[in-house]
Structure formats: structure tokens, C-alpha cells
Amino acid sequence: MPHATLNGISVHYRDEGDPKGAPVLFINSLATTMGLWEPILPHLTGGLRIVRYDMRGHGDSEVPPAPYSMGTLVKDAEALLDHLKIKDALVVGLSIGGMVAQGLAVKRLDLVRAMVLSNTAAKIGSPKMWDERIETVKTKGLATMADATMQRWFSRDFLNRPELAHWKTMFESTPEEGYMGCCAAIKGTDFYTPTSGLRLSTLGIAGSEDGATPPDLVRETVELIPGARMELMRRTGHLPCAEKPEDYAALINAFLKETAHV
């Protein structure tokens, strides 16, 4: 699996599909890996150049000491696209990945042609909430939060499905230092003002049963960007790409055509 030294750390990534195709960068959520996107890949439009990576502190990327800043996470995405000599990408970010996408578009609009802001917001939660999660990991360990996290991540239907075990294992396998580092990045981020200055094609995606970034929160952020629109996926939670991959991919495929990215 390819690794690149970016921003002083080793970042694990994949660059797949048509090397001359329209580039799409996928950015994972907190406590997941690039494997978050596996379910949708077979359903995406053909001929794309698909780039995924494990956010710092996650998966097979290096785990530097916490805390991390959102600016650093944005620099990682920026450095990866520069490393791969990619410009004008469709950037798809989920949760903290959507925050990174917003920051990247604000900083380097030459790299971002359009965005999919999935189950995310310009500001997520309160500093107190993130401090409490960091403290829980320090004192009790990440695994103690697994069941409550699955309740926030998934719809009632999905909680009874055997596939839940895969996602619970992915959560529990997250390096605790990486989890705490990214919690700190989210805690310190408020993108309401910079995101409201963006002018680019944007699709918001929300899950009707998302316990982490409810639909109204996603909509509030999407509406900051003139001309952006939002799609609500019924009976899905925080990771609709895992619950209903065909439907999720269909939204991205339609957006690719709408923005003439394919």
C-alpha cells in the first residue's frame, strides 16, 4: 500500500481507477479509515480517478502525539493532492472529513472544483463535549465508547444487522492518540464565516437518523454556500455510505454529471 511523507508524517493512501479520469478525493470520518468508502466504490461512475487516505492518527497512517489542529488536517489533504499533482478535484468529506473539505476549499480553491459535504457541519458539538470525550478515552479507553457511538452512527434498522460488527471493530481499532488528536481539531473549529465565503458547487448529504450531525445542522452549513443543495437519506444515520451504499453512490454520480465533472 503506498505511503507518502506529508507534513512530516507518513500518510497511507490509495490512488485508483483511471489515472487520466476526473479526480475524486474521499476524506474519512473520525474513528474510521479509508475503508469507510469501500461499500460505494463498485457503484460509482466508471472512469474516475479515486483517491482515498487514512487521516493522521487513523488506519495505517502515522499517529503523531495529540492534539491536532484543523489547519494541520487541511494541510495533510492539500499536501496529498499536491504530491499526486491533482487539481480541480471533487472532494467528498464525511463528518470531520467534511470539515477538512471546507478548510481545503477556503485555502486552495485551485484544488477543489466541487464538494460533497456529508453528515458534517461548519461547527460540530461544543468544546465541553469534545473535552469530555477526550477525558473518557484517557481514563476508560476508547472501547468503552463503542456502543454509544454505534447508536449515533447508525439507524435503528442497521443496529440489528450483522454488518454492524465490522464498523464497531473499525471504531475500536482506532489509535486512541489519533482519536483524541482529531477530537481536539473538531473542538477548535468554527468554519461558519469562511464557509459562507465559498462559491463552488456543493452537495450536502444528511441521514434522517444521524445522532452526530442531525439533518438541520447539515442543512444550516450547506445553506451558507449560495446555490448549494442538500439531499436527505431516509432511515440512515451518520454513515449513510455504509448503510445504503448504492443510494449514496447514486447521489454522487448525479452530482458528478450535474457539475460536468465526468
WOZI-V717075 format. One record per residue. RES is the residue in three letters. PSI is psi as a letter, one per 40 degrees, with the letter a starting at -180 (* if undefined). OMEGA is omega in whole degrees, 0 to 359 (NA if undefined). Layout:
RES,PSI,OMEGA / RES,PSI,OMEGA
This chain:
MET,h,183 / PRO,i,172 / HIS,i,175 / ALA,i,175 / THR,h,184 / LEU,h,178 / ASN,f,177 / GLY,e,178 / ILE,i,177 / SER,h,181 / VAL,h,179 / HIS,h,182 / TYR,i,172 / ARG,h,178 / ASP,h,191 / GLU,i,178 / GLY,a,183 / ASP,h,181 / PRO,e,178 / LYS,e,182 / GLY,i,177 / ALA,h,185 / PRO,h,175 / VAL,h,178 / LEU,h,177 / PHE,h,182 / ILE,h,188 / ASN,i,181 / SER,i,177 / LEU,h,176 / ALA,f,168 / THR,i,177 / THR,a,175 / MET,e,176 / GLY,e,175 / LEU,d,188 / TRP,e,183 / GLU,d,185 / PRO,d,185 / ILE,e,188 / LEU,d,181 / PRO,e,186 / HIS,e,181 / LEU,i,175 / THR,i,179 / GLY,i,174 / GLY,e,180 / LEU,i,168 / ARG,h,189 / ILE,h,181 / VAL,h,176 / ARG,i,175 / TYR,i,173 / ASP,h,177 / MET,i,180 / ARG,i,181 / GLY,e,183 / HIS,i,174 / GLY,b,181 / ASP,e,173 / SER,i,181 / GLU,i,182 / VAL,g,177 / PRO,i,181 / PRO,i,173 / ALA,i,2 / PRO,i,172 / TYR,i,174 / SER,i,177 / MET,d,178 / GLY,d,178 / THR,d,178 / LEU,d,177 / VAL,d,178 / LYS,d,178 / ASP,d,179 / ALA,d,178 / GLU,d,182 / ALA,d,178 / LEU,d,179 / LEU,d,177 / ASP,d,179 / HIS,d,182 / LEU,e,180 / LYS,f,180 / ILE,h,171 / LYS,i,175 / ASP,f,179 / ALA,i,162 / LEU,h,182 / VAL,h,180 / VAL,h,181 / GLY,h,180 / LEU,h,179 / SER,b,178 / ILE,d,176 / GLY,d,176 / GLY,d,174 / MET,d,177 / VAL,d,179 / ALA,d,179 / GLN,d,180 / GLY,d,179 / LEU,d,180 / ALA,d,178 / VAL,d,185 / LYS,d,188 / ARG,g,182 / LEU,d,177 / ASP,d,181 / LEU,d,189 / VAL,h,178 / ARG,d,181 / ALA,i,183 / MET,i,164 / VAL,h,179 / LEU,h,187 / SER,h,172 / ASN,f,185 / THR,a,180 / ALA,i,176 / ALA,d,177 / LYS,h,183 / ILE,h,176 / GLY,a,181 / SER,i,176 / PRO,d,180 / LYS,d,181 / MET,d,181 / TRP,d,175 / ASP,d,180 / GLU,d,179 / ARG,d,178 / ILE,d,180 / GLU,d,178 / THR,d,179 / VAL,d,181 / LYS,d,188 / THR,d,186 / LYS,e,181 / GLY,i,184 / LEU,d,185 / ALA,d,181 / THR,e,181 / MET,e,189 / ALA,d,184 / ASP,d,180 / ALA,d,180 / THR,d,178 / MET,d,178 / GLN,d,179 / ARG,d,186 / TRP,d,193 / PHE,i,178 / SER,i,179 / ARG,d,179 / ASP,d,187 / PHE,d,182 / LEU,e,180 / ASN,e,183 / ARG,i,182 / PRO,d,180 / GLU,e,180 / LEU,d,183 / ALA,d,179 / HIS,d,184 / TRP,d,176 / LYS,d,178 / THR,d,178 / MET,d,178 / PHE,d,185 / GLU,d,180 / SER,e,180 / THR,h,175 / PRO,h,184 / GLU,d,179 / GLU,d,179 / GLY,d,178 / TYR,d,181 / MET,d,179 / GLY,d,181 / CYS,d,173 / CYS,d,179 / ALA,d,179 / ALA,d,179 / ILE,d,180 / LYS,d,185 / GLY,e,187 / THR,h,171 / ASP,h,186 / PHE,e,184 / TYR,d,182 / THR,d,180 / PRO,d,181 / THR,d,180 / SER,e,177 / GLY,e,182 / LEU,i,176 / ARG,g,177 / LEU,i,182 / SER,h,184 / THR,h,173 / LEU,h,173 / GLY,i,176 / ILE,h,179 / ALA,i,175 / GLY,h,185 / SER,d,181 / GLU,f,181 / ASP,h,180 / GLY,e,181 / ALA,d,177 / THR,g,183 / PRO,i,184 / PRO,d,181 / ASP,d,179 / LEU,d,177 / VAL,d,182 / ARG,d,180 / GLU,d,179 / THR,d,181 / VAL,d,182 / GLU,e,175 / LEU,d,186 / ILE,h,182 / PRO,h,177 / GLY,e,180 / ALA,i,178 / ARG,i,183 / MET,i,175 / GLU,h,178 / LEU,h,177 / MET,h,183 / ARG,i,175 / ARG,f,171 / THR,i,180 / GLY,b,187 / HIS,d,181 / LEU,g,183 / PRO,d,177 / CYS,d,177 / ALA,d,184 / GLU,d,182 / LYS,g,187 / PRO,d,180 / GLU,d,180 / ASP,d,180 / TYR,d,179 / ALA,d,179 / ALA,d,177 / LEU,d,179 / ILE,d,179 / ASN,d,179 / ALA,d,180 / PHE,d,176 / LEU,d,179 / LYS,d,182 / GLU,d,182 / THR,e,180 / ALA,f,179 / HIS,e,175 / VAL,*,NA
